[in-house]
């Protein structure tokens, strides 16, 4: 099964200020969604994303998410390959679950499993 990159996340300290910056820069459409701001890039074949202000480090980051069918299986595989779990499987109510892993050099990468019907 291919695991396409399907989403990106921009971390910041000030959600509104950062979201406005990217909307003004690229003309992206923004929509509040709980504590985040969803981004519609509007491009042909482009992926959507969101801006979020965490209440803890890291504050300034960009992470991409690959869609997978089993979060824990990919986290375990990453650990066997020398990576580690940063955020275990976590629910996004009504949408699915995500997790973060760090690769062998510490780069954070996201995994996403959409909610199934």
GUKE-681612 format. One record per residue (C-alpha): residue in three letters; x negated, z, y. Coordinates in Angstrom, 1 decimal. Layout:
BEGIN
+-------+--------+--------+--------+
| marza |     px |     pz |     py |
+-------+--------+--------+--------+
|   ALA |      X |      Z |      Y |
...
+-------+--------+--------+--------+
# end
This chain:
BEGIN
+-------+--------+--------+--------+
| marza |     px |     pz |     py |
+-------+--------+--------+--------+
|   UNK |    0.0 |    0.0 |    0.0 |
|   UNK |   -1.4 |   -0.9 |    3.4 |
|   UNK |   -1.5 |    2.0 |    5.9 |
|   UNK |   -0.9 |    0.4 |    9.3 |
|   UNK |   -1.8 |    2.1 |   12.6 |
|   UNK |    1.7 |    2.8 |   13.9 |
|   UNK |    1.3 |    5.3 |   16.8 |
|   UNK |   -1.1 |    6.8 |   19.4 |
|   UNK |   -1.2 |   10.1 |   21.2 |
|   UNK |   -2.8 |   10.9 |   24.5 |
|   UNK |   -3.6 |   14.6 |   25.0 |
|   UNK |   -3.9 |   16.1 |   28.5 |
|   UNK |   -3.4 |   19.3 |   30.5 |
|   UNK |   -0.6 |   17.9 |   32.8 |
|   UNK |    1.9 |   15.8 |   30.9 |
|   UNK |    3.9 |   14.5 |   33.9 |
|   UNK |    0.8 |   13.5 |   35.9 |
|   UNK |   -0.9 |   11.8 |   32.9 |
|   UNK |    2.3 |   10.0 |   31.8 |
|   UNK |    2.8 |    8.7 |   35.4 |
|   UNK |   -0.8 |    7.5 |   35.5 |
|   UNK |   -0.4 |    5.3 |   32.3 |
|   UNK |    3.1 |    4.1 |   33.4 |
|   UNK |    1.7 |    3.0 |   36.8 |
|   UNK |   -1.4 |    1.5 |   35.3 |
|   UNK |    0.2 |   -0.5 |   32.5 |
|   UNK |    3.9 |   -0.7 |   33.4 |
|   UNK |    4.8 |    1.2 |   30.2 |
|   UNK |    8.3 |    2.7 |   29.9 |
|   UNK |    8.3 |    6.5 |   29.5 |
|   UNK |   11.0 |    8.8 |   28.1 |
|   UNK |   10.9 |   12.6 |   27.9 |
|   UNK |   11.2 |   13.8 |   24.3 |
|   UNK |   11.0 |   17.6 |   24.0 |
|   UNK |    7.6 |   18.8 |   25.2 |
|   UNK |    6.2 |   15.2 |   25.0 |
|   UNK |    6.7 |   11.9 |   26.8 |
|   UNK |    7.3 |    9.0 |   24.5 |
|   UNK |    5.6 |    5.7 |   25.5 |
|   UNK |    7.1 |    2.2 |   24.9 |
|   UNK |    4.2 |   -0.2 |   25.5 |
|   UNK |    6.8 |   -3.1 |   25.4 |
|   UNK |    4.3 |   -5.6 |   24.1 |
|   UNK |    4.7 |   -8.1 |   21.3 |
|   UNK |    3.2 |   -6.4 |   18.3 |
|   UNK |    2.1 |   -3.4 |   20.3 |
|   UNK |    2.6 |    0.1 |   19.0 |
|   UNK |    4.3 |    3.0 |   20.8 |
|   UNK |    2.8 |    6.4 |   21.5 |
|   UNK |    3.3 |    9.6 |   23.4 |
|   UNK |    1.6 |   11.9 |   25.9 |
|   UNK |    1.4 |   15.6 |   25.2 |
|   UNK |    0.0 |   18.7 |   26.9 |
|   UNK |   -1.2 |   21.2 |   24.3 |
|   UNK |   -1.4 |   24.8 |   25.2 |
|   UNK |   -4.8 |   25.0 |   23.6 |
|   UNK |   -7.9 |   22.9 |   23.1 |
|   UNK |   -8.4 |   20.0 |   22.7 |
|   UNK |   -6.7 |   18.8 |   26.0 |
|   UNK |   -8.3 |   15.4 |   26.6 |
|   UNK |   -8.2 |   13.1 |   23.6 |
|   UNK |   -6.7 |   10.0 |   22.2 |
|   UNK |   -5.7 |    9.9 |   18.5 |
|   UNK |   -4.2 |    7.0 |   16.5 |
|   UNK |   -1.9 |    7.6 |   13.5 |
|   UNK |   -1.9 |    5.6 |   10.2 |
|   UNK |    1.4 |    5.7 |    8.3 |
|   UNK |    1.0 |    7.1 |    4.8 |
|   UNK |    3.4 |    7.9 |    1.9 |
|   UNK |    1.9 |   11.4 |    1.1 |
|   UNK |    0.2 |   13.4 |    3.8 |
|   UNK |   -1.3 |   16.0 |    1.5 |
|   UNK |   -2.7 |   13.3 |   -0.9 |
|   UNK |   -4.6 |   11.7 |    2.0 |
|   UNK |   -5.8 |   15.0 |    3.4 |
|   UNK |   -7.1 |   15.9 |    0.0 |
|   UNK |   -8.8 |   12.5 |   -0.4 |
|   UNK |  -10.4 |   12.9 |    3.1 |
|   UNK |  -11.8 |   16.2 |    2.0 |
|   UNK |  -13.2 |   14.7 |   -1.2 |
|   UNK |  -14.9 |   12.1 |    1.0 |
|   UNK |  -16.5 |   14.7 |    3.3 |
|   UNK |  -13.8 |   15.1 |    5.9 |
|   UNK |  -11.6 |   18.1 |    6.6 |
|   UNK |   -8.0 |   19.0 |    7.5 |
|   UNK |   -7.6 |   19.9 |   11.2 |
|   UNK |   -3.7 |   20.2 |   11.3 |
|   UNK |   -1.8 |   20.5 |    8.0 |
|   UNK |    1.4 |   18.6 |    7.5 |
|   UNK |    3.7 |   19.6 |   10.4 |
|   UNK |    7.3 |   18.6 |   10.9 |
|   UNK |    8.5 |   16.6 |   14.0 |
|   UNK |   12.2 |   17.4 |   13.8 |
|   UNK |   14.4 |   14.4 |   13.0 |
|   UNK |   11.4 |   12.0 |   12.9 |
|   UNK |    9.0 |   12.9 |   10.1 |
|   UNK |    5.7 |   14.8 |    9.6 |
|   UNK |    2.2 |   14.4 |   10.9 |
|   UNK |   -1.3 |   15.8 |   10.1 |
|   UNK |   -4.7 |   15.6 |   11.6 |
|   UNK |   -8.0 |   15.1 |    9.7 |
|   UNK |  -11.6 |   15.0 |   10.9 |
|   UNK |  -13.8 |   12.3 |    9.4 |
|   UNK |  -17.4 |   12.9 |    8.3 |
|   UNK |  -18.6 |   13.0 |   11.9 |
|   UNK |  -15.8 |   15.1 |   13.2 |
|   UNK |  -13.6 |   12.4 |   14.8 |
|   UNK |  -10.0 |   13.3 |   14.7 |
|   UNK |   -7.6 |   10.9 |   13.1 |
|   UNK |   -3.8 |   11.2 |   12.6 |
|   UNK |   -1.6 |   10.7 |    9.6 |
|   UNK |    2.2 |   10.0 |    9.9 |
|   UNK |    4.9 |   10.1 |    7.3 |
|   UNK |    8.3 |    9.1 |    8.7 |
|   UNK |   11.5 |   10.9 |    7.7 |
|   UNK |   13.2 |    9.3 |    4.8 |
|   UNK |   16.9 |    9.0 |    4.6 |
+-------+--------+--------+--------+
# end
